[in-house]
């Protein structure tokens, strides 16, 4: 009897919790469930609560330097920054080196700047730092010069900015973002930040990414201001800063915050890319401007295909099929049935438990509760699966063999670079001429990038049309036109920069023009830089792949739309 009672309770709990499982699984796919459905503010609040830190004594910020997204907690609250000011201060001097106003051997007070940079960032030497701001005219003039590097107008910035190295998270994030995105203006600053305090503060834990940081420490009586700011070299570099004012276990707080922001950065990037992927697929399909489904015998043309092709007898896109118009009623019926079954299960279970307290647990109500709870579970698990699969079975019932399998086999092989296997699935052609890498090294690099950035996804079922079948899908590859434009722009910039860096004999010919070896070098370096971010030039297109019977098998009948997609738009 005790076993039956426990079984009843377990089944009821599962019936209530099971609908939440798909959401948890989806969150897990995107990274960390700690972040799903929460704002950045809520994430930080939860973090501070876990660590027992007073939110009023903490200020922090995060920024993705690729997308420009910024998040702040007490972002405009002035707090004592300690030695973190030494990063933007060195940005002033490093830019002077970049502009030729001073050199690495220029004496800044009693120290050559090359030493002063290392001493202030890596060793956090306050005496050297003081000589640097005195070189700039004293504390107030130095802060006046510092303001623009922190996103402020020196004439209108809050007076607090001029007090005891006060600053805000927003100001520090501005400086870090500027440093990361325009690092050539500030030579060696990031290099020194990478050297600083390798096992403390934000870098107290082991990490698989590089972290360029500068801590801030200031003690005043019983108060301890412990801070850190950093550039995290995650997949998309991010900047973080954390100020603390006398909080419990501040060193642990700093280390754990860095870990949290590394995880959040990965989650944020994955979530955005998933949203972009879905949007790209939807846009690719919408680009076809597919008309409403019509019978094959009407001869309506297939969008994006050959003039002789006709529309499928049923559209494969989810939600667009004729059956979808009546799906709302059936879905409502399933939900109603689920509610009734779950309610009956709860009632029967409560009845059984009530009887058990009196020592009169009966087998019949117990079994009814178990069976109805089990029925509720079944409905939770597969209410939509059956609804989704049935129309597909009806649509493909007239198609003998496995035309969809042919499409899958072709694109699996093509994306894997097994061109021989892919071509076996084509009708009327033995090759598309895509299997051989070009002999030129630069062209081969583009060819390899194309191979590495292919993927596809089927959309709906394969449907019968007059004379064959059609499978709709979305295909992702590199957009060669966009890639070429990017390489052209990068090459022009590279020619300009290399012309100032290399000896004239390597740049110009006897007539004052560029040597061919020089322009080839500029092109190769530009191409390498662009291909390092090849995924930025991915494009997704929607395709209607036409298939024809060949004996007992199905083969793909290639058209211009398919060939253009496979070649990244190189052939129209």
C-alpha positions, 0 to 999 in steps of 0.5 A: 500500500505504501508503494502505491501511495508513493507511485501516485505522488510520483506520477502526479509530480511528473505530470505537472513537471514534464511540460517544463522539460523541453524548456530546460533542454532548450536552455541547456542547448544555449549554454547555461540555465542560470541566464535563461529568461533573466535580464542582466540586472536580475543575473547580477542581483542573484549573484550578489545575493548568493555572495551576501554582498550589499547591492549598494556597495557594488557597481559593475558593467559588461560590454560585447565589443563586437555587437556593442551591447552594454549592461550595467548595475549601478553603472553611473555610480562613482566609486573609488577605482584604486589603481584601475586608473592606470590603464586609461592613463597609459592610454594617453601616453601610448597614443603619444608614442603611436602619434610620434609625440614621444618615444619609448625612451622618452623620460617621463619624470625619472623613468623612460616611458617603456619602463613606466608603462610596465611598472604602472600596469604590471607592478602597479607602482604608485610612485611611477604613476605619480611621476606620469601625471605630474609630467602631464601637468599635475593631478587636475590637468591629468584628469582633464586629459583623461576624461575623453578616454573614458567617454566624458567631456572634461568641461562638463563631467561631474566634479566627482570625477576629479576626486581621489580617482573616482570613476563609474563602471560606464566610464571604465567600460568605455575606456576598455572598449576603446582600448580593445577596438582601437588597440593600434592607437595604444601600443603594448597596453593590452600586452602589459594587462595580459602580464598583470597579476596572473593568479589573482583578482579576476584571474584567480581561477584557471581559465581557457581564455586570455584575460587582460586586466588591471586591479584596483586596491585602496584601504581607508580605515576599516573600508576596503575598496577592491576592484578589477577591470578586464578584457575577456578574450571570449569568442567575441571579446567582452569588457567587464568591470567590478567595483566593491566597497567593503563587501564579504570575501571581496577576492572571491566575489571578483573571481566568481564574477569573472567566471559568471561573465565568461559564461554569460558572454558565451550564452549571450553569443549563442542565444543571439546566433540562434535567433539570427539563424532562425531569422535567416532561415525564415527570411530565406524561405520568405524570399521565395514569395511562395504562392498558396498551395495549388493542385499540381494539374494547375501548372502553377510555377515553383518559385525560385525553380525552373519555369517548367516546374509546378507547385507541390500539392501540399506546402512543406512549410510548418503552419502553411499547409492546408491542414494547419488551418484546422490545427487550432481546433485539434490542438485545443481538443488535445489541451482540453483532454489533457486538462480533464485527464490530469484533473481526474488523475488528481481527484482519483489520487486524492481519493485514494490517499484519503482512503489510505489514511483511514486504512481503507485504500482500495485497489480500484481508485488507486489503479484509476489514478495511476492509469489517468496520471499515465495518460496525462504523461503520454499526452504531455509527451506526444500531443504534437508529435502525432499531429505533426507526423500524420499530415506528413504521412498523408502527403508522402503516401503517394511517393514510393521510395524515399525522395527525402532520403536522396536529398539528405544523402546529397547534402550530407555528402556535399557538406562533408566534402564527399563530392563523389557520393553527392554526385551519385544523387544527381540526374543528368550530370556527373559533376558540378565542377566543385570537387577540385581545390583551385591550384592558387593558394589564395583561391584554395583558402577561399575554397576551404572556407566555403567547405567549412561553412556549409550546412542545411536543414530540411523544411517539412516533408517531401511532396508530390508534384507533377512528374516528380517530387519537391523537397524544401530546405534552407542552405547556408554557405558563404556569400562570395560577393560579400566576401569579395567586397570585404577582401577588396576593402581590406586590401586597400587598407592593407596597401595603405598601411604596408606602404608606410611600414615597409622599405620603399624598395619593397613597395614601389617599382622604378616608375613609382607604381606599386610592385606586383609582389607588394600588392600580392602581399597586401592581398594575401594578408587582407584575405587571411584577416577576412577569412579569419572571420569567414562566418561573418559572411555566411548567407542562408537561402531557401531552395525547392529541390526538384526530384525525379524517379530513376527506376526504383530510386529518386535523383535530384534534378539540379537547376540554376537556383541550386547551383547558385546556392552551392557556389555561394552565388558565384553562378547565377 
